[in-house]
Each structure stands twice: as C-alpha cells, then as structure tokens.
Amino acid sequence: MSTLEKLQQIAGQSSRRVGIISHRLELDERIPVQIKLKKQGEGRSSVDIVL
C-alpha cells in the first residue's frame, strides 16, 4: 500500500492519475474513489462510481 501511495504522490505532481484494478478488500477499504462494474447478464454491465 505504501508503494501505491508514493505512486499517487508522484502522479499528482505531474497532473496524472493512477488507476488500480484489484479484488483485494484492503485496497477497497483504503482507496476513497472507486469505479465498480457489475454484471447484469446478456453481455451487459453497469458502472457505479463510489466516492
């Protein structure tokens, strides 16, 4: 997690964003803004943005 926090700091200095794709609960609890995809079936999905 500390490596990810350092990467976020570096990215912020150059006006860039960092995205992480993960299924780990400890990341889910510590990252404040999340984009979550939910399968709806028949090849469809919905997108939720969690702030």
PDB file of N, H, CA, C and O in Angstrom:
ATOM      1  N   MET A   1       0.817  -1.178   0.000  1.00  0.00           N
ATOM      2  CA  MET A   1       0.000   0.000   0.000  1.00  0.00           C
ATOM      3  C   MET A   1       0.867   1.249   0.000  1.00  0.00           C
ATOM      4  O   MET A   1       0.516   2.243  -0.636  1.00  0.00           O
ATOM      5  N   SER A   2       1.991   1.214   0.702  1.00  0.00           N
ATOM      6  H   SER A   2       2.275   0.406   1.219  1.00  0.00           H
ATOM      7  CA  SER A   2       2.862   2.394   0.732  1.00  0.00           C
ATOM      8  C   SER A   2       3.423   2.708  -0.658  1.00  0.00           C
ATOM      9  O   SER A   2       3.597   3.876  -1.006  1.00  0.00           O
ATOM     10  N   THR A   3       3.705   1.674  -1.447  1.00  0.00           N
ATOM     11  H   THR A   3       3.564   0.726  -1.164  1.00  0.00           H
ATOM     12  CA  THR A   3       4.183   1.893  -2.812  1.00  0.00           C
ATOM     13  C   THR A   3       3.113   2.568  -3.656  1.00  0.00           C
ATOM     14  O   THR A   3       3.416   3.464  -4.444  1.00  0.00           O
ATOM     15  N   LEU A   4       1.876   2.149  -3.499  1.00  0.00           N
ATOM     16  H   LEU A   4       1.630   1.422  -2.859  1.00  0.00           H
ATOM     17  CA  LEU A   4       0.779   2.775  -4.234  1.00  0.00           C
ATOM     18  C   LEU A   4       0.577   4.227  -3.815  1.00  0.00           C
ATOM     19  O   LEU A   4       0.286   5.078  -4.654  1.00  0.00           O
ATOM     20  N   GLU A   5       0.728   4.515  -2.527  1.00  0.00           N
ATOM     21  H   GLU A   5       0.964   3.823  -1.845  1.00  0.00           H
ATOM     22  CA  GLU A   5       0.602   5.892  -2.045  1.00  0.00           C
ATOM     23  C   GLU A   5       1.717   6.771  -2.617  1.00  0.00           C
ATOM     24  O   GLU A   5       1.461   7.916  -2.987  1.00  0.00           O
ATOM     25  N   LYS A   6       2.939   6.260  -2.695  1.00  0.00           N
ATOM     26  H   LYS A   6       3.147   5.329  -2.394  1.00  0.00           H
ATOM     27  CA  LYS A   6       4.046   7.012  -3.295  1.00  0.00           C
ATOM     28  C   LYS A   6       3.794   7.270  -4.775  1.00  0.00           C
ATOM     29  O   LYS A   6       4.053   8.364  -5.275  1.00  0.00           O
ATOM     30  N   LEU A   7       3.289   6.260  -5.470  1.00  0.00           N
ATOM     31  H   LEU A   7       3.078   5.371  -5.064  1.00  0.00           H
ATOM     32  CA  LEU A   7       2.968   6.406  -6.889  1.00  0.00           C
ATOM     33  C   LEU A   7       1.905   7.485  -7.082  1.00  0.00           C
ATOM     34  O   LEU A   7       1.988   8.272  -8.026  1.00  0.00           O
ATOM     35  N   GLN A   8       0.916   7.530  -6.205  1.00  0.00           N
ATOM     36  H   GLN A   8       0.848   6.891  -5.438  1.00  0.00           H
ATOM     37  CA  GLN A   8      -0.134   8.542  -6.283  1.00  0.00           C
ATOM     38  C   GLN A   8       0.460   9.936  -6.064  1.00  0.00           C
ATOM     39  O   GLN A   8       0.064  10.881  -6.746  1.00  0.00           O
ATOM     40  N   GLN A   9       1.382  10.080  -5.144  1.00  0.00           N
ATOM     41  H   GLN A   9       1.704   9.312  -4.590  1.00  0.00           H
ATOM     42  CA  GLN A   9       2.032  11.371  -4.895  1.00  0.00           C
ATOM     43  C   GLN A   9       2.819  11.825  -6.126  1.00  0.00           C
ATOM     44  O   GLN A   9       2.737  12.987  -6.525  1.00  0.00           O
ATOM     45  N   ILE A  10       3.571  10.918  -6.716  1.00  0.00           N
ATOM     46  H   ILE A  10       3.637   9.974  -6.392  1.00  0.00           H
ATOM     47  CA  ILE A  10       4.355  11.244  -7.906  1.00  0.00           C
ATOM     48  C   ILE A  10       3.426  11.638  -9.053  1.00  0.00           C
ATOM     49  O   ILE A  10       3.692  12.608  -9.763  1.00  0.00           O
ATOM     50  N   ALA A  11       2.354  10.901  -9.232  1.00  0.00           N
ATOM     51  H   ALA A  11       2.138  10.113  -8.655  1.00  0.00           H
ATOM     52  CA  ALA A  11       1.409  11.200 -10.305  1.00  0.00           C
ATOM     53  C   ALA A  11       0.752  12.557 -10.087  1.00  0.00           C
ATOM     54  O   ALA A  11       0.525  13.294 -11.047  1.00  0.00           O
ATOM     55  N   GLY A  12       0.446  12.892  -8.846  1.00  0.00           N
ATOM     56  H   GLY A  12       0.631  12.293  -8.067  1.00  0.00           H
ATOM     57  CA  GLY A  12      -0.174  14.177  -8.539  1.00  0.00           C
ATOM     58  C   GLY A  12       0.727  15.350  -8.856  1.00  0.00           C
ATOM     59  O   GLY A  12       0.238  16.423  -9.209  1.00  0.00           O
ATOM     60  N   GLN A  13       2.026  15.172  -8.740  1.00  0.00           N
ATOM     61  H   GLN A  13       2.423  14.300  -8.454  1.00  0.00           H
ATOM     62  CA  GLN A  13       2.978  16.237  -9.040  1.00  0.00           C
ATOM     63  C   GLN A  13       3.036  16.534 -10.534  1.00  0.00           C
ATOM     64  O   GLN A  13       3.401  17.643 -10.925  1.00  0.00           O
ATOM     65  N   SER A  14       2.690  15.578 -11.363  1.00  0.00           N
ATOM     66  H   SER A  14       2.394  14.677 -11.046  1.00  0.00           H
ATOM     67  CA  SER A  14       2.741  15.778 -12.813  1.00  0.00           C
ATOM     68  C   SER A  14       1.344  15.811 -13.432  1.00  0.00           C
ATOM     69  O   SER A  14       1.198  15.616 -14.639  1.00  0.00           O
ATOM     70  N   SER A  15       0.321  16.054 -12.618  1.00  0.00           N
ATOM     71  H   SER A  15       0.439  16.212 -11.638  1.00  0.00           H
ATOM     72  CA  SER A  15      -1.078  16.148 -13.080  1.00  0.00           C
ATOM     73  C   SER A  15      -1.560  14.879 -13.770  1.00  0.00           C
ATOM     74  O   SER A  15      -2.341  14.948 -14.719  1.00  0.00           O
ATOM     75  N   ARG A  16      -1.108  13.740 -13.307  1.00  0.00           N
ATOM     76  H   ARG A  16      -0.474  13.685 -12.536  1.00  0.00           H
ATOM     77  CA  ARG A  16      -1.556  12.453 -13.852  1.00  0.00           C
ATOM     78  C   ARG A  16      -2.395  11.727 -12.812  1.00  0.00           C
ATOM     79  O   ARG A  16      -2.388  12.078 -11.632  1.00  0.00           O
ATOM     80  N   ARG A  17      -3.105  10.728 -13.258  1.00  0.00           N
ATOM     81  H   ARG A  17      -3.111  10.443 -14.217  1.00  0.00           H
ATOM     82  CA  ARG A  17      -3.937   9.923 -12.370  1.00  0.00           C
ATOM     83  C   ARG A  17      -3.434   8.490 -12.364  1.00  0.00           C
ATOM     84  O   ARG A  17      -2.831   8.024 -13.331  1.00  0.00           O
ATOM     85  N   VAL A  18      -3.690   7.802 -11.262  1.00  0.00           N
ATOM     86  H   VAL A  18      -4.179   8.181 -10.476  1.00  0.00           H
ATOM     87  CA  VAL A  18      -3.292   6.405 -11.127  1.00  0.00           C
ATOM     88  C   VAL A  18      -4.549   5.578 -10.925  1.00  0.00           C
ATOM     89  O   VAL A  18      -5.380   5.902 -10.076  1.00  0.00           O
ATOM     90  N   GLY A  19      -4.692   4.512 -11.700  1.00  0.00           N
ATOM     91  H   GLY A  19      -4.018   4.248 -12.390  1.00  0.00           H
ATOM     92  CA  GLY A  19      -5.812   3.596 -11.534  1.00  0.00           C
ATOM     93  C   GLY A  19      -5.314   2.229 -11.116  1.00  0.00           C
ATOM     94  O   GLY A  19      -4.238   1.797 -11.529  1.00  0.00           O
ATOM     95  N   ILE A  20      -6.097   1.552 -10.297  1.00  0.00           N
ATOM     96  H   ILE A  20      -6.971   1.903  -9.961  1.00  0.00           H
ATOM     97  CA  ILE A  20      -5.718   0.231  -9.803  1.00  0.00           C
ATOM     98  C   ILE A  20      -6.889  -0.715 -10.037  1.00  0.00           C
ATOM     99  O   ILE A  20      -8.028  -0.411  -9.683  1.00  0.00           O
ATOM    100  N   ILE A  21      -6.598  -1.845 -10.629  1.00  0.00           N
ATOM    101  H   ILE A  21      -5.673  -2.092 -10.917  1.00  0.00           H
ATOM    102  CA  ILE A  21      -7.616  -2.881 -10.790  1.00  0.00           C
ATOM    103  C   ILE A  21      -7.300  -3.960  -9.761  1.00  0.00           C
ATOM    104  O   ILE A  21      -6.231  -4.569  -9.795  1.00  0.00           O
ATOM    105  N   SER A  22      -8.244  -4.192  -8.841  1.00  0.00           N
ATOM    106  H   SER A  22      -9.113  -3.698  -8.813  1.00  0.00           H
ATOM    107  CA  SER A  22      -7.966  -5.132  -7.764  1.00  0.00           C
ATOM    108  C   SER A  22      -9.248  -5.719  -7.201  1.00  0.00           C
ATOM    109  O   SER A  22     -10.323  -5.129  -7.306  1.00  0.00           O
ATOM    110  N   HIS A  23      -9.113  -6.877  -6.610  1.00  0.00           N
ATOM    111  H   HIS A  23      -8.240  -7.357  -6.525  1.00  0.00           H
ATOM    112  CA  HIS A  23     -10.210  -7.512  -5.884  1.00  0.00           C
ATOM    113  C   HIS A  23      -9.858  -7.661  -4.406  1.00  0.00           C
ATOM    114  O   HIS A  23     -10.533  -8.385  -3.675  1.00  0.00           O
ATOM    115  N   ARG A  24      -8.817  -6.985  -3.973  1.00  0.00           N
ATOM    116  H   ARG A  24      -8.268  -6.397  -4.567  1.00  0.00           H
ATOM    117  CA  ARG A  24      -8.346  -7.095  -2.591  1.00  0.00           C
ATOM    118  C   ARG A  24      -9.144  -6.175  -1.687  1.00  0.00           C
ATOM    119  O   ARG A  24      -9.253  -4.980  -1.962  1.00  0.00           O
ATOM    120  N   LEU A  25      -9.702  -6.712  -0.614  1.00  0.00           N
ATOM    121  H   LEU A  25      -9.613  -7.682  -0.390  1.00  0.00           H
ATOM    122  CA  LEU A  25     -10.523  -5.923   0.298  1.00  0.00           C
ATOM    123  C   LEU A  25      -9.746  -4.805   0.981  1.00  0.00           C
ATOM    124  O   LEU A  25     -10.300  -3.733   1.227  1.00  0.00           O
ATOM    125  N   GLU A  26      -8.472  -5.035   1.290  1.00  0.00           N
ATOM    126  H   GLU A  26      -8.022  -5.905   1.090  1.00  0.00           H
ATOM    127  CA  GLU A  26      -7.713  -3.987   1.971  1.00  0.00           C
ATOM    128  C   GLU A  26      -7.537  -2.748   1.085  1.00  0.00           C
ATOM    129  O   GLU A  26      -7.462  -1.634   1.605  1.00  0.00           O
ATOM    130  N   LEU A  27      -7.472  -2.917  -0.232  1.00  0.00           N
ATOM    131  H   LEU A  27      -7.533  -3.822  -0.654  1.00  0.00           H
ATOM    132  CA  LEU A  27      -7.434  -1.768  -1.127  1.00  0.00           C
ATOM    133  C   LEU A  27      -8.806  -1.117  -1.208  1.00  0.00           C
ATOM    134  O   LEU A  27      -8.916   0.108  -1.238  1.00  0.00           O
ATOM    135  N   ASP A  28      -9.826  -1.917  -1.242  1.00  0.00           N
ATOM    136  H   ASP A  28      -9.736  -2.913  -1.217  1.00  0.00           H
ATOM    137  CA  ASP A  28     -11.201  -1.421  -1.301  1.00  0.00           C
ATOM    138  C   ASP A  28     -11.497  -0.493  -0.123  1.00  0.00           C
ATOM    139  O   ASP A  28     -12.213   0.497  -0.277  1.00  0.00           O
ATOM    140  N   GLU A  29     -10.955  -0.805   1.032  1.00  0.00           N
ATOM    141  H   GLU A  29     -10.373  -1.608   1.156  1.00  0.00           H
ATOM    142  CA  GLU A  29     -11.209  -0.006   2.228  1.00  0.00           C
ATOM    143  C   GLU A  29     -10.380   1.279   2.269  1.00  0.00           C
ATOM    144  O   GLU A  29     -10.781   2.240   2.925  1.00  0.00           O
ATOM    145  N   ARG A  30      -9.235   1.319   1.585  1.00  0.00           N
ATOM    146  H   ARG A  30      -8.909   0.539   1.052  1.00  0.00           H
ATOM    147  CA  ARG A  30      -8.318   2.456   1.706  1.00  0.00           C
ATOM    148  C   ARG A  30      -8.335   3.421   0.533  1.00  0.00           C
ATOM    149  O   ARG A  30      -7.781   4.515   0.641  1.00  0.00           O
ATOM    150  N   ILE A  31      -8.950   3.053  -0.583  1.00  0.00           N
ATOM    151  H   ILE A  31      -9.400   2.164  -0.670  1.00  0.00           H
ATOM    152  CA  ILE A  31      -8.996   3.934  -1.750  1.00  0.00           C
ATOM    153  C   ILE A  31     -10.365   4.614  -1.775  1.00  0.00           C
ATOM    154  O   ILE A  31     -11.387   3.939  -1.900  1.00  0.00           O
ATOM    155  N   PRO A  32     -10.396   5.949  -1.656  1.00  0.00           N
ATOM    156  CA  PRO A  32     -11.657   6.658  -1.455  1.00  0.00           C
ATOM    157  C   PRO A  32     -12.581   6.716  -2.672  1.00  0.00           C
ATOM    158  O   PRO A  32     -13.799   6.655  -2.500  1.00  0.00           O
ATOM    159  N   VAL A  33     -12.060   6.830  -3.880  1.00  0.00           N
ATOM    160  H   VAL A  33     -11.071   6.879  -4.020  1.00  0.00           H
ATOM    161  CA  VAL A  33     -12.895   6.917  -5.074  1.00  0.00           C
ATOM    162  C   VAL A  33     -12.733   5.628  -5.864  1.00  0.00           C
ATOM    163  O   VAL A  33     -11.617   5.217  -6.182  1.00  0.00           O
ATOM    164  N   GLN A  34     -13.861   4.993  -6.178  1.00  0.00           N
ATOM    165  H   GLN A  34     -14.768   5.327  -5.920  1.00  0.00           H
ATOM    166  CA  GLN A  34     -13.804   3.699  -6.854  1.00  0.00           C
ATOM    167  C   GLN A  34     -14.807   3.649  -7.994  1.00  0.00           C
ATOM    168  O   GLN A  34     -15.881   4.246  -7.922  1.00  0.00           O
ATOM    169  N   ILE A  35     -14.442   2.929  -9.044  1.00  0.00           N
ATOM    170  H   ILE A  35     -13.569   2.444  -9.103  1.00  0.00           H
ATOM    171  CA  ILE A  35     -15.344   2.634 -10.150  1.00  0.00           C
ATOM    172  C   ILE A  35     -15.614   1.142 -10.079  1.00  0.00           C
ATOM    173  O   ILE A  35     -14.693   0.330 -10.171  1.00  0.00           O
ATOM    174  N   LYS A  36     -16.876   0.786  -9.916  1.00  0.00           N
ATOM    175  H   LYS A  36     -17.624   1.445  -9.842  1.00  0.00           H
ATOM    176  CA  LYS A  36     -17.228  -0.630  -9.775  1.00  0.00           C
ATOM    177  C   LYS A  36     -18.121  -1.057 -10.937  1.00  0.00           C
ATOM    178  O   LYS A  36     -19.094  -0.380 -11.268  1.00  0.00           O
ATOM    179  N   LEU A  37     -17.778  -2.185 -11.547  1.00  0.00           N
ATOM    180  H   LEU A  37     -16.987  -2.735 -11.277  1.00  0.00           H
ATOM    181  CA  LEU A  37     -18.565  -2.763 -12.632  1.00  0.00           C
ATOM    182  C   LEU A  37     -19.366  -3.928 -12.083  1.00  0.00           C
ATOM    183  O   LEU A  37     -18.859  -4.742 -11.312  1.00  0.00           O
ATOM    184  N   LYS A  38     -20.631  -3.994 -12.493  1.00  0.00           N
ATOM    185  H   LYS A  38     -21.043  -3.332 -13.119  1.00  0.00           H
ATOM    186  CA  LYS A  38     -21.492  -5.101 -12.069  1.00  0.00           C
ATOM    187  C   LYS A  38     -22.087  -5.763 -13.299  1.00  0.00           C
ATOM    188  O   LYS A  38     -22.676  -5.104 -14.155  1.00  0.00           O
ATOM    189  N   LYS A  39     -21.922  -7.090 -13.374  1.00  0.00           N
ATOM    190  H   LYS A  39     -21.444  -7.626 -12.678  1.00  0.00           H
ATOM    191  CA  LYS A  39     -22.515  -7.849 -14.466  1.00  0.00           C
ATOM    192  C   LYS A  39     -24.034  -7.829 -14.340  1.00  0.00           C
ATOM    193  O   LYS A  39     -24.580  -7.993 -13.249  1.00  0.00           O
ATOM    194  N   GLN A  40     -24.708  -7.627 -15.466  1.00  0.00           N
ATOM    195  H   GLN A  40     -24.265  -7.494 -16.353  1.00  0.00           H
ATOM    196  CA  GLN A  40     -26.173  -7.694 -15.476  1.00  0.00           C
ATOM    197  C   GLN A  40     -26.671  -8.862 -16.312  1.00  0.00           C
ATOM    198  O   GLN A  40     -27.868  -9.151 -16.330  1.00  0.00           O
ATOM    199  N   GLY A  41     -25.775  -9.523 -16.994  1.00  0.00           N
ATOM    200  H   GLY A  41     -24.803  -9.288 -16.980  1.00  0.00           H
ATOM    201  CA  GLY A  41     -26.156 -10.655 -17.829  1.00  0.00           C
ATOM    202  C   GLY A  41     -26.341 -10.237 -19.275  1.00  0.00           C
ATOM    203  O   GLY A  41     -26.453  -9.048 -19.571  1.00  0.00           O
ATOM    204  N   GLU A  42     -26.373 -11.208 -20.175  1.00  0.00           N
ATOM    205  H   GLU A  42     -26.282 -12.175 -19.935  1.00  0.00           H
ATOM    206  CA  GLU A  42     -26.546 -10.995 -21.609  1.00  0.00           C
ATOM    207  C   GLU A  42     -25.521 -10.006 -22.166  1.00  0.00           C
ATOM    208  O   GLU A  42     -25.838  -9.228 -23.065  1.00  0.00           O
ATOM    209  N   GLY A  43     -24.295 -10.031 -21.637  1.00  0.00           N
ATOM    210  H   GLY A  43     -24.038 -10.663 -20.906  1.00  0.00           H
ATOM    211  CA  GLY A  43     -23.233  -9.169 -22.129  1.00  0.00           C
ATOM    212  C   GLY A  43     -23.316  -7.723 -21.671  1.00  0.00           C
ATOM    213  O   GLY A  43     -22.606  -6.866 -22.197  1.00  0.00           O
ATOM    214  N   ARG A  44     -24.170  -7.443 -20.705  1.00  0.00           N
ATOM    215  H   ARG A  44     -24.748  -8.139 -20.279  1.00  0.00           H
ATOM    216  CA  ARG A  44     -24.345  -6.069 -20.229  1.00  0.00           C
ATOM    217  C   ARG A  44     -23.767  -5.905 -18.834  1.00  0.00           C
ATOM    218  O   ARG A  44     -23.729  -6.849 -18.045  1.00  0.00           O
ATOM    219  N   SER A  45     -23.316  -4.686 -18.544  1.00  0.00           N
ATOM    220  H   SER A  45     -23.348  -3.919 -19.185  1.00  0.00           H
ATOM    221  CA  SER A  45     -22.773  -4.339 -17.230  1.00  0.00           C
ATOM    222  C   SER A  45     -23.250  -2.954 -16.846  1.00  0.00           C
ATOM    223  O   SER A  45     -23.643  -2.163 -17.703  1.00  0.00           O
ATOM    224  N   SER A  46     -23.213  -2.661 -15.554  1.00  0.00           N
ATOM    225  H   SER A  46     -22.893  -3.303 -14.857  1.00  0.00           H
ATOM    226  CA  SER A  46     -23.491  -1.299 -15.102  1.00  0.00           C
ATOM    227  C   SER A  46     -22.248  -0.777 -14.388  1.00  0.00           C
ATOM    228  O   SER A  46     -21.442  -1.550 -13.870  1.00  0.00           O
ATOM    229  N   VAL A  47     -22.108   0.540 -14.369  1.00  0.00           N
ATOM    230  H   VAL A  47     -22.763   1.168 -14.790  1.00  0.00           H
ATOM    231  CA  VAL A  47     -20.955   1.181 -13.757  1.00  0.00           C
ATOM    232  C   VAL A  47     -21.434   2.030 -12.591  1.00  0.00           C
ATOM    233  O   VAL A  47     -22.366   2.821 -12.739  1.00  0.00           O
ATOM    234  N   ASP A  48     -20.802   1.871 -11.430  1.00  0.00           N
ATOM    235  H   ASP A  48     -20.045   1.228 -11.310  1.00  0.00           H
ATOM    236  CA  ASP A  48     -21.083   2.692 -10.256  1.00  0.00           C
ATOM    237  C   ASP A  48     -19.796   3.395  -9.860  1.00  0.00           C
ATOM    238  O   ASP A  48     -18.736   2.772  -9.803  1.00  0.00           O
ATOM    239  N   ILE A  49     -19.887   4.697  -9.585  1.00  0.00           N
ATOM    240  H   ILE A  49     -20.749   5.202  -9.631  1.00  0.00           H
ATOM    241  CA  ILE A  49     -18.757   5.455  -9.054  1.00  0.00           C
ATOM    242  C   ILE A  49     -19.030   5.702  -7.590  1.00  0.00           C
ATOM    243  O   ILE A  49     -20.036   6.311  -7.225  1.00  0.00           O
ATOM    244  N   VAL A  50     -18.114   5.219  -6.740  1.00  0.00           N
ATOM    245  H   VAL A  50     -17.296   4.724  -7.036  1.00  0.00           H
ATOM    246  CA  VAL A  50     -18.271   5.321  -5.294  1.00  0.00           C
ATOM    247  C   VAL A  50     -17.295   6.384  -4.794  1.00  0.00           C
ATOM    248  O   VAL A  50     -16.085   6.272  -4.993  1.00  0.00           O
ATOM    249  N   LEU A  51     -17.830   7.407  -4.149  1.00  0.00           N
ATOM    250  H   LEU A  51     -18.813   7.498  -3.988  1.00  0.00           H
ATOM    251  CA  LEU A  51     -16.987   8.475  -3.614  1.00  0.00           C
ATOM    252  C   LEU A  51     -16.773   8.314  -2.146  1.00  0.00           C
ATOM    253  O   LEU A  51     -16.085   9.127  -1.530  1.00  0.00           O
TER     254      LEU A  51
END
